[in-house]
Amino acid sequence: MISFPPSHLRITPPPPPPPTLGFRGITFHTRGHWFRFPNQYPPYIATMFRALKTASSAARNVRSLATVADASGKVQLSNLEKGKYINYEKLSENIDIVRQRLNRPLTYSEKVVYGHLDNPHEQDIERGKSYLKLRPDRVACQDATAQMAILQFMSAGMPSVAVPTTVHCDHLIEAQVGGVKDLARAKDINKEVYNFLSTACAKYNIGFWRPGSGIIHQIILENYAFPGGMMIGTDSHTPNGGGLGMIAVGVGGADAVDVMADIPWELKCPKVIGVKLTGKLSGWTAPKDVILKVAGILTVKGGTGAIVEYFGPGVDSLSSTGMGTICNMGAEIGATTSIFPFNKSMSDYLVATGRESIAKHAQKFQHVLRADEGAEYDQVIEINLNELEPHINGPFTPDLATPLSKFAETAEKNGWPLDLKVGLIGSCTNSSYEDMSRSASIADQALAHGLKAKSGFLVTPGSEQIRATIARDGQLETFEKIGGSVLANACGPCIGQWDRRDVEKGTPNSIFSSYNRNFTGRNDANPKTHSFVTSPDLVTAFIFAGDLRFNPLTDTLKGADGKEFKFEAPTGAALPARGYDPGENTYQAPPEERTSVQVDVAPTSDRLQLLSPFKAWDGKDLTDAKILIKAKGKCTTDHISMAGPWLKYRGHLDNISNNYMIGAINAENGEANTLKNQLTGEYQPVPDVARAYKAQDIPWVVIGEDNLGEGSSREHAALEPRHLGGRAIIVKSFARIHETNLKKQGLLPLTFVDGSAYDKINPTDVVDIVGLPEFAPGKQLTLRVKPQNGEAWETKLDHTFNEEQGISEVMSRKTIRVGCVNYGVCVFYQLLAFFLVTFYCGIRYVAYTYLIALLFFGDFQPTTPRRQLDMRGTQLLRTSFEALPSQARLSTYATGVPKRTLMVNQDLANRLAEAYDWSYYKNGDILEMNPGFGLFTRAIWNVAKPRRHVLMEPHKKFIPIMEDFDAKTEGRIKYTSLEGYDWATYDKLIADGTITPENQSMERVNDSLLLFASMPNGATGEALAVQFLCTLPRRNWIQKYGRVRMLIWMKTKSADRLLVGPGGHTRARPTIIAQACADMRVIASPKDAHMGAFNYDEAAMKDVIETTPDDWRQRGDYTLVEFTPKEKPLFNSDFAEFDYVLRNLFILRATAMEKSLMMLGSGSDSLIKCMPSGLDLSKPVNAYTVEEFDQVTQAFSKWPFKPTELFEKGWTNDREKDPKGENGVVKNIGKKK
């Protein structure tokens, strides 16, 4: 039996809310948003509301660019992914909407970003302030970060990623002796991880690039990047895609999982820094020198919160891969990303890499793929390429820029080791064909004079395609002739995967690389290595001199013949004359049939680990927290969570947490990984002290300086402190990605208002964080510092949480955030809705209401705190749904918009067709069938077209009122009476134009839509009403008509009631429905936002219509829609499988609501008799031990309840009184054979 701690399902009511503005209750996270629910409502209402809130976001779930369509002639996103297309038309349309709203010209980066807005009509847009909801086209993960991302995605239970996604094996290959042997060794020692990634990718429809394929960013540029696209990647150098005009952003794994699960991605609206390039590159100056110069200007944090956009005439002198180099290293200045406008160089590269169709398509939209005339930037830097000097940046930081002409003098002045030990070229930054060709041209000159490299020389091809091409064209042979070693197509030394043996650790030495980062110890784990970054041209030239004082522009070398010679400037073609050689095929496409693929994680593995719950926040201020470490100076993600040999633990949170902060310098003693344990007084490694505090349940914080967390996107730097018991990271400033990751993983990233407070804090102090219960956007917190000796003092702290991010979500997050639907736990919310409705309606409606809940919540994606996969409750749910193979299953399908919807299978489709003469369902393309109720099925199909005028027969009492109002409004409400209609008549009216599709007036987007719906009794009807409301956004009605208004007609036992908005029934959920209305811009009531039930009469109906705001009458055509139930239930047999399901529902209901088995309500008496005699039935189920819980679940198999009987009897109270449906409660939709 799998473990299931029932307390994990407990929902604790929040403390009483203070009177001040802002949320003070329960916070939930759905679809990438933090949602808040007022405290005065009970927790289970908040839970239902949370799922409903999802619908608002799901409403605008329309892919901005990546579409799945059957329209021929469209251009595919890539040659490796069929059926997904570029939609520049949609991009252009969104841009026009935003440009009109902002009333100003847009930069190119703004165009691409705003063109991918989830809702361009309503999104608040203010550079540097507002938060955007975006829909990226694709996701890319490298193997080190993909492990944690996929572990999170797995627990979502989704059958497939929602957007094109790839995983690239490039980080786990260590450089030792050479490419072939290193690759073989990596495959052997990483076999478990590679197998996990390979099978997970096959299972979830993810493209998998096997070890040896190459570096993620080079492969993306060769295969996936395209102008105007948007991609996020779990690597900080994802911006490399900007070399093809793409907005490509490095993110943490949690963000990636959000997008993989079809949740809008949140990004603070970036500022735009413009870099104007004039002149033309020539001689020794390379594209790398552009970004080295910019890094020197902006420093490592100057680009934070901004996109760097390059423009000007100098852009056209750069190759596409050269532009990629510049964008790649934009990560080193803290930029969100970097980008170049579409030009001929990009077009040529697309053609050379087999994507001519994309190039031609982009050329048609050149006006979209560049900045508008007169676009303004927040800052502009001008660089004249004619005057730009070659640069060398470092050591220890990529922004210490030195022109080549001054480098020798600077090196001597600073006492840097002058002997160059090793030169390294390649990596994701500089491994293009052009880079390799230019370097080889220098090597050829040296060979011509009989020289070989004095320094070690390592070459890292960026991809198998680059390796194969330079092997064919001779560059690889040249490198080997001068003494170079060709490494595997992987990251290698760039990320510390280098088993360096030429110098002992601790020995001062210098290395040159064409890489992107040179942090202390990053390449070889030697803190004394002085690492410098420069162009591959200079690296290659310097290895022949072996001296930092050499200048290839001015100095000579002595050849083997004793003659002096000077290098000529490097040359090399941007693209291979004979085209690219693809080399070995290393791509694994996902299989067509994926359901049988198994993904296993061994519990004994030291490489992979399923994720366990975190401790939840108690709702109070943080008090008596220890300072784990006061970090001094630069503290990058390499200091926080080292790479190199630690990469093998990236899938095992507990093991990799043993590297937490081991590279940070302790301000107390100036040493790394040595700090005082305040409990024992002993000096220990940082992770050991953190574990000691956690074991004693003592919270702790970290204190740091500027730009903490710069560098990699690795979310482990945020996961580890959370896992080890940390609660807050308090610094002078953060790097963007790390701050976001901390929020996502449940820590508080806080900054000092007064930076001098950092200096006053001692590592031995104890601190409180005051103001957490009143936490709100823009509201400062207070740090109370309590020294061991002396009086306490306070300082203020800032934060960057916005309206949709809540303290309760961050501090209370019990588990690692998954950011997507958790199948088991999603069903848990379905069950809550089911039980709530059942509680009010009685056991009679169990099966019926359960199916409604299944449809309702199965269609949407509530983001839930991820729970352990081995929880007993989740297992019950999974087993339950496995018992329903012939009824309904959750799956992914596409009608131009990938989304997650409840579908019915072909067998059921055939049964429907036979029973109701719905022949077009026989093809299996069933659109959102409701498996529990035949409600408005065909009408939804027609609305989805969509049509401007979709009409069902309205209630007979409603007809005269509507006819009267039709006359008064001079036809603004279109009304057609279909007396005695059937579907053939309805289709004929559509065909002959009486009901016209769209009225040929798509431009009238501000027209309004009025809906009238007839619903069954009470809470059941209200649940259906909510379900119907939640379908509105998926139809794009809000955007199309501006506003939608819905009138719900409910037939009750006692009286006809008109619910305006809807709501009002004493046994229903008006607050939930009102909120659903408000979230979707649905006017809930003609006069105000309150719900109310009215006795039906003509006066009430007129009041509803005639007192609506004037703007309703001025918005043009209205549409009437009435949906009525079927004469008989859709399913009336073959429901024996539900017996098992419903048994499990009851126990989960008791667990969730903290009730005993005695309090389950009607229908439970026969269940109680089945329970073991020794079990305390008055004890809340969530308080049971694991053993007691197992006893309960086993006893359910003896319960004699037969839900099949409910289906046989039907479920409409009024059927006996109104068998023909004359009052509109029960109607035939379609002719029964």
VOTIPA-426013 format. One record per residue (C-alpha): x, y, z. Coordinates in steps of 0.25 Angstrom, whole numbers, plus 5000, padded with zeros to 4 digits. Layout:
N
XYZ;...
This chain:
1233
500050005000;500550144997;500750245008;499650355009;499750455020;498250505021;498750635028;499250675014;497850695010;497550785022;497150935019;497351015031;496451145032;497351275032;497351375044;496351485044;496551585033;497051725038;496251845032;497351895023;497351885008;497951755002;497751605004;497851545018;497251415016;497551285008;498451304996;498451204984;499251194972;498551164959;499151164945;500351254948;499551344957;499451364972;497951374975;497351424988;496051384995;495451465006;495551405020;494051415023;493751305014;493951165018;495151095013;494450995004;493751114997;495151174995;495551044989;494451044979;494651184976;496151154974;495751064963;494751154957;495851264957;496651174948;495551194937;495751334936;497251314932;496851194924;495851284916;496951354908;497751224906;498051254892;499451224886;500051354881;500951294870;501051144872;499751084866;499250944863;498450954851;498050874838;498251004829;499150964818;500151064813;500551104827;502051104831;502451004842;503151044854;504250944852;504550834842;504550734854;503150764860;501950744850;500650814851;501150944859;501151064851;501751214851;500551314852;501151444848;499751494845;499351474860;500651544864;500351664856;498951674860;499351674875;500451774872;499451864866;498451854878;499551894887;500152004879;498752064878;498552054893;499952114896;499852214885;501352214881;502352144873;502852014878;504251954879;504551824872;504651754886;503351814890;502651764878;503051624880;502751624895;501451694894;501151614882;501151494891;500251554902;499151454907;498151574906;498651684898;497351764900;497451774915;498851754920;499451864928;500651904921;501751994927;503151974925;503851934938;502651934946;501451844941;501551694941;501151624927;500451494925;501151434912;500951314904;502351264899;502451184886;503351074892;504151024904;505650974904;506250904916;507750854917;507950724924;508350774938;507150864940;506150774932;506250674943;505550754953;504650824943;504150684938;503950634953;503050744955;502350724942;502150584945;501350604957;500450694949;499850564943;499750634929;499850534917;500650634909;501350774909;500450884904;501550954896;502750894888;503850854897;505150794896;506250744905;507750754902;508850664908;509950754909;510350784924;510650644929;511850614920;513150644927;514450674919;515550584922;516350534911;515550554898;514250554892;513950414888;514450354901;513850464910;512450444903;512550294905;512950314920;511750414922;510750314916;511250204926;511250284939;509950364935;509150244930;508050254940;507850404938;507950394922;506950274923;506050364932;506050484922;505950394910;504650324915;504050444921;504250514908;503550404901;502450394911;502150544911;502350574896;503650644898;504750654887;506050584893;507450614888;508350504893;509750524899;510750564888;509650654881;510250784885;510050904893;508550944895;508751084890;509451044877;508350934874;507251034877;507951134867;508051024857;506750964858;505651044866;505951194867;505151284857;504951434856;503851484864;503751364873;503751354888;504451244896;504751214910;505951124914;506451064927;507851124925;508251264926;508851274912;507551244905;507651384900;508551324889;507351314881;507251464879;508251444868;507051404860;506151514864;505551434875;505151474890;505851364897;505851374912;506551284923;505651244934;505651144946;504951014945;503651054951;503451154940;503751054930;502750954936;501651064936;501851084921;501950934918;500550924925;499951034917;499951134928;500351284924;501751324928;501851444936;502951544934;503151684939;503051774927;504451794923;505051934920;505851944907;507251984906;507652014891;509051984886;509252064873;510352004864;510952084853;512152054844;512551914841;513451804848;514751774841;516151714844;516351654858;515051714864;513951604865;512451604869;512951564883;513651694885;512251764884;511751694896;513051704904;512951854901;511551864906;511851784918;512851884922;511951994920;510651934927;511451844937;510851714942;509551774947;509351894938;508351814929;507551764940;506051774937;506351814922;506351754909;507651794901;507151824886;508251854876;507951934864;508652034854;509352014841;510451934847;509551814850;509651774836;511151754836;510851634846;510551494843;509351424850;510251344859;511051464862;509851534867;509551404875;510851414882;510551564886;509151524891;509651404898;510651484907;509551584910;509251494922;510551544928;510051684929;508751634936;507851664924;506551594922;506951564908;507551624896;507051634882;507451674868;506351714857;506151624845;507151644834;507851574822;508851504831;507751434838;507051404825;508351334820;508551254832;507151204832;507351164818;508651094821;508051014832;506850964824;505751064828;505651144815;504151144817;504251224830;505251314823;504251344812;503051354822;503851454831;504251544819;502751564816;502651624830;503851704831;503151824836;502651744848;504051684851;504751824853;504551944862;503552044858;504052174853;504252274865;504252164875;504852214888;505752134897;506052154912;507552164910;508352174897;509752134896;510552164883;511652074878;512452104865;512951974860;513952034851;514652084864;514351964873;515651894879;515751754882;515451734897;515851634908;514951634920;515351574934;515851514942;514751474952;513651554946;513151574931;512951724932;514451764935;514651804921;516051834916;516451874901;517551784895;518451904894;518451924909;518351784913;519851754915;520051874923;518851844932;519251704934;520651744939;520051854948;519051754955;520051644956;519251544948;519951414945;520651444932;520751304926;519551254919;519351114923;518151074914;517351134903;515951084901;514951114889;513551074886;512451064896;511051114893;511551264892;512551244881;512551104874;511951144860;512551114847;512951254846;513651244859;514351114856;514751164842;515451294847;516151224858;516651114848;517151224839;518051274850;518551134853;518851104839;519751224839;520451174851;520651034844;521151104832;522351154841;522451014848;521851054861;521050984870;520251034882;521051064895;519851064903;518850954905;517750964894;516350914896;515250914885;513850894888;512950884876;511550944879;510750834872;510950704864;510550784852;511750884854;512650764858;512350684845;512450814837;513850854842;514350714841;513850704826;514450844823;515850824830;515750924842;515750804852;516950744846;517650884847;517350894862;517850754864;519150784857;519550904866;519350814878;517850834881;516950734887;515550734882;514550714893;513150654893;511950734887;511550784901;511750904911;512950834917;513950934924;513051054922;512151004933;513250944941;513150804935;514650794934;515550694940;516750784939;518150724943;519150814937;519250904950;518950874965;517750934971;518151064978;519251094968;519051234962;518951224947;518351294935;517451234924;516751294912;515451244907;514351294897;513351254907;512351344914;512651344929;513951344937;513451344952;514451304962;514651154961;513551134950;514351064940;515250974948;514850984962;516151054965;515951194972;517351234968;517051224953;517051354946;516051334935;515851434924;514851434913;515051484899;514851444884;515251314879;516151384870;516951444881;516951314889;517551244877;518651344875;519051354889;519251204891;520451214881;521151324890;520751264903;520851404910;519751504914;520651614909;520551574895;519851664885;519551594872;519251724865;520651784868;521551674873;522251564865;522551414867;523851334863;523551224854;524251084854;525151134843;525551254853;524851354845;523951464851;522551474846;521251544850;519851484849;518951534838;517551574842;516651444843;515751414832;514551314831;513251294824;511951324832;511351194826;511951074820;512051084804;511650934803;510550944813;510450884827;510750734829;509750684840;510650574845;510150464853;508650474856;508450494871;507050534872;505950454878;504550494874;503450464883;502650334879;501250334873;500750244884;501250294898;500250234908;501050104909;502350174913;502750164927;503650264935;504150204948;504950274959;505650174968;505450204983;506950164986;507450254975;508550364979;508350434966;506750454965;505750474976;504350504977;503950634984;503450634998;502550745005;503150865011;502750925025;501551025024;501551165029;500851185042;500251315038;501051395048;502251485047;503651415046;504251415059;505651375065;506251335052;507751305052;508651365041;509151245034;510251325027;510551475024;511151465010;512251565006;512451614992;512051544979;511051434982;510651364969;509851244966;511251174965;511451214980;510051174984;509951044977;511250994970;511150924957;512350834952;512350704960;511050744967;510250744954;510050594956;509150624967;508250724960;507050624961;507250594976;506950714984;507450654997;508750614992;509050744984;508650824996;510050785002;510650894993;509751004998;510651134999;511951055000;512551154990;512051284998;513051365006;512651375021;512751515025;513151475039;514451405035;514651425021;514651285018;513751195009;512851085014;513251105029;512351175038;511951165053;510851075057;510151165067;509551045075;510950975077;511951085075;512650995065;513151035051;512450945041;512150945026;510951035022;510050915019;510350845032;509950965040;508650985032;508250845034;508550855049;507650975050;506550905042;506650785051;506350875063;505250945055;505951075056;505751165044;506851235037;507151345027;508351385018;508951525018;509651575005;510151684997;509851734982;509251654971;509251524979;508951404970;509551464957;509851364946;509151234944;507651214944;507851084952;506651074962;507350984971;507951114977;506551144982;506151004985;507250964994;507051075004;505551045005;505850895006;506850925017;505951015025;506251155020;505151255020;505651385015;506851435007;507151585010;508151665002;508451794995;507951744982;507651624974;507851564960;506551554953;506451404951;506951364965;505951464971;504751404963;505251264966;505251294981;503851334980;503451214972;504051124982;503451184995;504451275000;504451425003;505451504995;505551645002;506451765000;506951865010;506352005008;507652055015;508851975009;509652015021;508851925030;509651805023;510951865030;510251875044;509751725044;510651625051;510551475047;510251445062;509051535062;507651475063;506551545054;505051555053;504251595041;503051675045;501851705037;501651575029;500151565033;499951695027;500751675015;500351745003;500951794990;501751924992;501651905007;503051895014;503351795024;504251815037;505451745040;505651745055;507151705058;507451655072;508951655075;509551555086;509951685093;509251815092;507951865089;507051825077;506951915065;506051915053;506251945038;505251945027;505151835016;504551845002;504051734993;503551724978;502251644980;501151694972;499651684973;499551544969;500651494978;500351474992;501151445005;500251325009;500551264996;502051284997;502151255012;501151145013;501551065000;501650925006;502250864994;503050904982;502150984973;501750904960;501051014953;500150924946;498950834947;499250714957;498350604952;498150544965;498050674973;497250744962;496250634963;496250664978;495650794975;494650734966;494250644978;494150764987;493150824977;492450694976;492350674991;491850814993;490750794983;490450664988;490350715002;489250804999;488550724989;488650584996;489150454992;488050444981;488950524972;490250464975;490650404962;489950524954;490650634962;491950554962;491950554947;491650704946;492850724955;493750644947;493350724934;493450854941;494850834948;495350734937;495350844927;496150944935;497550944941;497550984955;498950994960;499050924973;500150904983;500850774978;500650664987;501550534987;501250434977;501150324987;500050384995;498950284997;497850384994;498450414980;498550264978;497150244981;496750354971;497650294960;497150154962;495750214962;495850274949;496550154943;495250084946;494550174936;495250144923;494050144914;493350264920;494250384920;495750414920;496550544921;497450564909;498050674901;497450714887;497550834878;496550914870;497551024867;497851044882;498550934890;497750914903;497350814913;495850764912;494950654916;494750564904;493950444901;494450324893;494050274880;493150164886;492350264893;492250354881;491650244873;490650214884;490250364884;490050364869;489250244869;488350284881;488150434876;488450434861;489650524863;490350464851;491550564851;492050514864;492350384858;493750434853;494250444867;494450594867;493550624878;493650764884;493550764899;492450664901;491850664915;491850514919;490950534931;489850614924;489450644910;489350794913;489550894902;490450794894;490050834880;489850984884;491250994889;491750934876;491051044868;491451154878;492951104876;492851134861;492651244866;491351304861;490751444864;489351394865;489251254872;487851224877;487051114885;485651124887;485351214899;484451184910;483051214906;482751314917;484051394912;483651404897;482651524898;483551604907;484751584898;483851614886;483451744893;484851784896;485251744882;484351854877;484751954887;486251934884;485951944869;486551804867;487851824875;487451684881;487251584870;486151494873;485651374865;484551284870;484751134866;483451074869;483450924868;484850924863;485850814862;487250814858;486950804843;486150924844;487151004852;488250964842;487351004830;487151144837;488651154838;488851114823;487851204817;488351324825;487251344835;488351324845;489651374840;491051344843;491751464849;490951564840;492251584833;492651694843;493851634851;494351784853;493151804862;493951744874;493151834884;491851774882;491151714894;490551574896;489351544904;489151404908;487851334914;488051194920;487051104926;487551014937;487050904946;486850914961;487650974972;489150944974;489150854963;488650954953;489651064959;490850964957;490350954942;490251104941;491651124946;492151024937;491451094925;492051224930;493351164930;493251124915;493051274911;494551314911;494951184903;493951234892;494751364892;493451434894;493951534904;494951584894;493951574882;492751644888;493451734899;492451684910;491551574912;490351564920;489651444925;488251424930;488051284937;486651224938;486451124949;485251034951;485050994965;484050914972;483351024979;483451144969;484051194956;485151274959;485951364950;487451374955;488051504950;489551484948;489251364953;489151334968;488151344979;487751204983;487851194998;488551054996;489451094985;490751174983;490451314978;491751374983;492551274974;491751304962;491751454964;493251444965;493351364952;492451464945;493351584950;494651514946;494151494932;493551634931;492151584932;491151674937;490651604949;489351694951;488751804944;488951904956;490051854964;490951734967;490051664977;489251544974;487751524975;486651424973;485351484967;483951414966;483751404952;482751504946;482751604934;483151724942;484351654948;484851614934;484651754929;485451804940;486551714937;486651764923;486151904923;487051954934;488351904928;489352014927;489252104914;490552044909;489851914907;488851974898;489952044890;490851924887;490051864875;489451724873;489151634884;489051484884;488051394891;488451264895;487551164903;488151034907;487150924913;487450784918;487150654911;485950574913;486750454919;488150444924;489250424914;489750304922;488650204927;489450074928;490850014929;491150094941;491649984950;493050044950;492550164958;492250074970;493750074973;493950214970;492850274979;493350194990;494650264989;493950394988;493350385001;494550365009;495250475002;494150565005;494250535020;495750555019;495650685012;494550745021;495250695034;493950615037;493750475044;493150365036;491950385045;491750525039;491750485025;490250515023;489250435016;489550305009;490650275020;489850185029;490050065021;491550105020;491750115035;491349975036;492449925028;493549995037;494449905046;493849895060;495049955067;495150075058;494750215065;493650265056;493550395063;494950425060;495250525048;495750445037;496950535035;497350505049;497450355046;498750285046;499250225033;498850085038;497450135042;497350205028;497650075021;496650005029;495550105024;495950085010;495949935011;494549945017;493950015005;494049894997;492949835006;491949955004;490649904997;490350044991;489950034976;490050164969;489550094956;488150104962;488250254962;488450254947;487350164945;486350254952;486850384946;487150504953;486150614950;485150644961;484150704952;484050584942;482850524948;482150654949;482550704935;482950574927;482850654913;483650764918;482650874914;483150964925;484550964919;485150884930;485350754922;485450774907;485850684895;487050724888;487150654875;486150544871;486250414878;486150294869;
